[in-house]
Amino acid sequence: MLNMQEIQNLIKLIDESSIDEFTYESNGTKVSLRKQKGELVTAQPSFSPVPQTNKVSEQTAINAEPKEVPEDDGEQTTDFDYEIVSPMVGTFYAAPTPDKDDYVQIGDTVKSDTVVCIVEAMKLFNEIESEVSGEVVEILAENGELVEYGQPLFRVKAK
Amino acid sequence: MESTRNLLIEILEKNKNNYISGEQMSKMLGISRTAVWKHMKELQKDGYEIEGISKKGYKITQFPSKVSVNTLQWGSKTKWLGKTLIHKHSTGSTQIIGHQLAVEGTPHGTVVVADVQTEGKGRFDRKWHSSNNKGIWMSIVLRPNLLPNQAPQITLLAATVIADVIKSKTGLSPNIKWPNDVLINNKKVSGILTEMQAEQDRIQYMVLGIGININQSVETLANDIKASATSLRIESTIEWNIRDLIQETLAHFEQAYDSFIDEGFSPIKSKWESYAYMIGQSVRIKTFKKETTAQLIGIKEDGALIIKNEDGSHESLYSAEIQW
């Protein structure tokens, strides 16, 4: 569960980033942040965001009984330990050039210095290194896609 | 040794309109007249032409056009850029050497220059023609203490440096096409490709690759780029001294880089905008799975391109294929 300090940090990070919407869910706690008209507002998905508000309020639906772990959906949750995120806004490239193989594929083992992709902005090609060791279990971006600062690109399971 | 030669060149440069005696130089440098004479011989090997007349002294009649580590470092005006310098007559790509050196720990400001690149490359491995002694083909290794998302600004900075050098040296009027192609009369004269190795919050190194077409004629410019590219010689009808232009580019780059580190991107932004190409006009823009027509408005404080969509909304682009 996130504490107040962590939520404030999150808000600050998102405020400074180019991310417009952010959702975090863990053990029945859900935090949704969405930027509107240059301001940061929070809202639960079912509510429409309050426009003109400047105030950032915490709306975490905290279960009274923390033991009540919600049932596992059984879908999207691939087991992973790390996420490799984009250090900048730009275009995601899975391969060094269009006619070459992708840097990594699902099931590949990566080391901390393995190049996993390129993110390009203003003709600067940033080779992203894994920074962790393990197995690539999920690739979250598509070749040629625009990615945001902090957007998860790969999920890695420690070996 | 190196610094003595540099001083000697400075002295000769300052006195290029009159003769200076060997004795004067030996006093100024604190070395014997024989040593001065030996240094002169070395300079001549690298293409300096020095006239010596007895009882009058020496005078430089011609500075070298030949590119070598010596000619690039002697008379250099930089403090840190190009202090480690590698010159190859022929190589695949200066970018590859730059990467290798960077991995081996070469210092910030290392410069790699080639007379000819056999596999000069542009974006997506597109070929960059880099023919023998006809242009500047070089890479600069940088280790900026910046966050990775600030690094692209250095590529815009490099374009303003090249535009400045072209403008001040040749009097031509260059433009910069976002983000960093330099054009003269709508044709490309220079391209910049930058590759970076970075962690989330730290840049390990950047290799900034610069290509400038200098002395190609219409005939010697490769066929496939004739329609879209040009050279300083084609535009000015003058042959340019490549060695001087490299030194000038490095001196300007160092100055612009230091001011960027101290003052941020703002001065670069104004400079960039003074050269901006097609601002106010409409172009076709291709981004991921989307193609639109939009008007170019300017650049943001971080170098991103601001466009106005047909519905009137503004958008900033960090990466896009623009059909100019």
Chai-1 contact restraints between the chains, C-beta under 6 A:
chainA,res_idxA,chainB,res_idxB,connection_type,confidence,min_distance_angstrom,max_distance_angstrom,comment,restraint_id
A,P87,B,P148,contact,1.0,0.0,6.0,A-B,restraint_1
A,P87,B,Q200,contact,1.0,0.0,6.0,A-B,restraint_2
A,M88,B,P148,contact,1.0,0.0,6.0,A-B,restraint_3
A,M88,B,N149,contact,1.0,0.0,6.0,A-B,restraint_4
A,V89,B,Y318,contact,1.0,0.0,6.0,A-B,restraint_5
A,G90,B,Y318,contact,1.0,0.0,6.0,A-B,restraint_6
A,G90,B,S319,contact,1.0,0.0,6.0,A-B,restraint_7
A,T91,B,S319,contact,1.0,0.0,6.0,A-B,restraint_8
A,T97,B,F124,contact,1.0,0.0,6.0,A-B,restraint_9
A,T97,B,D125,contact,1.0,0.0,6.0,A-B,restraint_10
A,E120,B,S319,contact,1.0,0.0,6.0,A-B,restraint_11
A,A121,B,P152,contact,1.0,0.0,6.0,A-B,restraint_12
A,A121,B,Y318,contact,1.0,0.0,6.0,A-B,restraint_13
A,A121,B,S319,contact,1.0,0.0,6.0,A-B,restraint_14
A,M122,B,P152,contact,1.0,0.0,6.0,A-B,restraint_15
A,M122,B,T155,contact,1.0,0.0,6.0,A-B,restraint_16
A,M122,B,P179,contact,1.0,0.0,6.0,A-B,restraint_17
A,M122,B,G303,contact,1.0,0.0,6.0,A-B,restraint_18
A,K123,B,T155,contact,1.0,0.0,6.0,A-B,restraint_19
A,K123,B,P179,contact,1.0,0.0,6.0,A-B,restraint_20
A,K123,B,N180,contact,1.0,0.0,6.0,A-B,restraint_21
A,L124,B,A151,contact,1.0,0.0,6.0,A-B,restraint_22
A,L124,B,P152,contact,1.0,0.0,6.0,A-B,restraint_23
A,L124,B,T155,contact,1.0,0.0,6.0,A-B,restraint_24
A,L124,B,T194,contact,1.0,0.0,6.0,A-B,restraint_25
A,L124,B,M196,contact,1.0,0.0,6.0,A-B,restraint_26
A,F125,B,E195,contact,1.0,0.0,6.0,A-B,restraint_27
A,N126,B,M196,contact,1.0,0.0,6.0,A-B,restraint_28
A,N126,B,A198,contact,1.0,0.0,6.0,A-B,restraint_29
A,E127,B,Q197,contact,1.0,0.0,6.0,A-B,restraint_30
A,G144,B,F288,contact,1.0,0.0,6.0,A-B,restraint_31
A,E145,B,F288,contact,1.0,0.0,6.0,A-B,restraint_32
A,L146,B,F288,contact,1.0,0.0,6.0,A-B,restraint_33
